[in-house]
Amino acid sequence: MAKIALITGATSGIGAACADTFAAQGYDLILVARRENLLDTQAQQLNEKYGVKIKKLIADVRDKENINYVLDTLPGEWKNVDVLVNNAGLSQGLDPIDKGDTNDWDTMIDTNVKGLLYVTKVVSGWMVERKHGHIINIGSIAGKEVYPNGNVYCATKHAVDALSKGMRIDLLPHNIKVTQINPGMVETEFSIVRFKGDENRAKKVYDGLEPLIAQDIADAIWYVVSRPAHVNINDMLIMPTAQATGTIVKRD
């Protein structure tokens, strides 16, 4: 059987770009997403384009029972996951701490931290049994510094940073690589989700500069995964040329 990559948040943005990139390299795919219609279309297109096998999992990583069930009930041969891309994540709102929406906080913590943990616990167990695997956690510049009104989102991505370090230590005896990829400004659905569908406000985030695109991050992930067995890229911070920090950018 071909190598297998499991990708969460697979139907859009970085997740979709990763799915295409890994399929192009001959990987069979386990695609995890909430939107069944998008997942069906994506799987059909990737299969027709690359001829790879695809297992579709309709699940929300925040739902521990559901994600455990869909993973546990995979056929045995599909549990030989070589690469896990923990991509599912989001930001909700951009408010100071005293005006924050606690529902937004719950959504970010449940997705970015707890969802990542739920998936990793199951898949890392499979990898430990095989003494082989590579876990890619999608962090953020927000996990390296804190910016105004980013409070809880930044906290969740700082948690991903700490968890990536902890995973690397815990899984070292089992020959499992752990890499954190930290993008700066990437034009995906991210800002649309953050501003709850306000496309005009989301577009203004990237006014006057050329942001990264999802494929830039997928290319970096493939570079990391394709290193020799004795090489692990622990941590990678990727910014558009026009961005120096989380808040300092050059706009034309």
N, C-alpha and C positions, 0 to 999 in steps of 0.2 A: 504494500500500500504506500502511496505517496506520503510525504510529510503532511502534518495537519496543523493549521493555525486556527485558533479560536479567537474571535474578535467580538467584543461587546460594543453596543452602540454602532452597529455595523451598517446602517442604511443611509447615513449622511455624513458629510464632512470628512474628518480624518479617518473614521471607521470605514467609510465606503472607499476611500482612496487606498487604505491598507488592504481591503478585500481584493480590489483590482490588482494591486501590486503583488500580493502573495499568490493570487491565482495565475498571474502572468509568469510566475516562477515555478508553477507546477504544483503548488500546495493545494490539497483538499481543504475545504473550509467549513468551520462551524460558525455560523453567523447568528448572533444574539441581538434581538431588537424587539421593540414594542409594536411597531407599525407593520402589521401583517401584509398589507397591500404593497408597501414599498419593499419588504423583504422578498415577497414572491417575485416581483419584477426584477429585483437585483439578482436573485439566484438564477433566474432563467437567463438573464443577459450574460452573467459570468460563465454559466455552463455552456452556452452557445459560443461564446467568444474563446474560451480557453479549454473546454472539455474536462474541467475538473469536477470532482464530486463535492456536493454541498449538502450540509445538514442545516436546516433552518430551525431555530429555536425562538418561538414567540414568548418573550419573558421580559419582566421588568426587574432589573438587578436589585431594586429596593425591596422586593418581595422575597424574603428569605425562603419561605416554604416553596414558592413557585420556582425560584432559580435552582434550589436544591433538587427539586423533582425533575425538572427538564434535563439537568446535567446527569443526575444519577441514573435516569432511564435511557441514556444514550446506549446504543449497542457497544459491546466491549471494544471492538476495533476502533471506534471513534473516540475512545478515552485515551488513546496514545497520542496525546497532544504534545507537539514539539514546541509551539510558540503560543503564548497567551498574550493578547493585547487588551489590557484593561483600559478601554477608551471611553466607555460610557461615563459622562460627566456633564455638568452644566453650571451656569450661574443664574441666579434669580434676583432681580432688583439691584439697585445701586444707591443705597440709602445709608445715612449715618446710623450708628448703632441704636440711638434712642428712637429712631423712626422706622427701624427695620420691621419687616413682616415675618413673624415667627413661622408662618407656614412656608415662606421662602427658605428660612433657615433649615427647617426640617427637610425640605426637598433636597437642598444642597448637601447636607450632612448624610442623609440616607442614600443618596446616589453616589456622591464623590468619595465617601469614606466607607460606609457600611456596605454598599453594593460592591465596591471593589474587594472588600474583605470576604464577602459571601462567595463570590466567584473564585477568588484566589484560594480560599480554604479547600474547596473541592478539587480544583484543577492541580494545585500544588501537590495534593495527596497522590494523584495519579503520577505526577512527575517524580515524586520521591520513590515510588515503587519501581520506576524504570531507571532511576539514577540519571535522568536526562530531562532537559527542558530549559526554556528561556521565557521569563516573564517580563513584559514591557508595560510599565505603568505610565500613563499619560499625565504628567504633572502640569506645571505652568510657571511662567515668570511670577505669578501670584503666590507660588510656593517658595519663592526665593526672597521676596520683599513684600511689603504691605503698602497699599496705596489708599488714598482717601475714599471712604465709602465702600471699600472692598472687604471690610472686616471679616464676615463669616465665610465668604468665598475664599479669601486668602487663607483663612484658618484651615479650611478643608484641604487646600492644596499644600499647605505646610504639613498637614497630616500625611498626605501622600508621599511627601519627601521623607518624612520620618519612617513611614511604613516601608518604603523602598529600601532604606538602609537596614531596617530590622529584618526584612525578608532576606536580604543578601547574606546577612550573618546567619540566620536560622537555616537557610537552604544550602549554605556553602558545603557542608559535609556530604550533600547529596548530588553534587555536580550540577546544580541548577543555577543558571545565570539570572541576574535581575538587573534591569536597566530602567532608568527613569528618563523620559523625554519631556523637556519643558519648553513649550512654544511661547513666543511672544504673541504679537497680534496676527491672528490667522482669520481670514475672511471666510467664515462658514455660517451655519445657522446660530452660532454661539451668541452673537449680540442680539439677534432677533429673539432668541429664547430669553436672554437676560432682560430685554425690554418688553417681553410678553406680547410679541407680535407686531410691535411698532417698527416697521421696516424703515421708515424715514429716519428715526432716531438711531437705529442700528447702522444705517449707511453712513451717518455723520461721523461715526467712530473712525472710519477709514478715509475721510475726506483729506485730499491733498497729499496722500502718501500711498506707496505700493505695499500692501501687507503681504504676509505669507499666504500661500494657498494650501489646501489640504494635502495636495500631492507633494509639496515640499517636505512635510512631516512624514508622509508615508515613505518617501525616498530615504530619509534619515533612519527611519525604523528598519528598512530593508538593509541599509548599510550596517547597522548594528547587528542584525541577525545573521548577516552573511560573513561576519568575521570568523577567523579560524577558531577551533574548539578551545584553544588556550587563551583566547582574548575575550575580555568582557568590557564593554563600554558602560561604566557605572552610571554616568549622568551626562546629559547633553542639554544645553540651553541654546535655543535657536530663535533668533530675532530677525525681523526685517532690517534691511540696511538703514532704514529711516527711524529705527527705534533704538534708543540707548538704554533705557530703563523701563520699568512698568509705566511710567508717566511722562518721560521725556522723549518726544518724537519731533522729527523735522517734517513740517508740512509746507508744500509749495503753494 
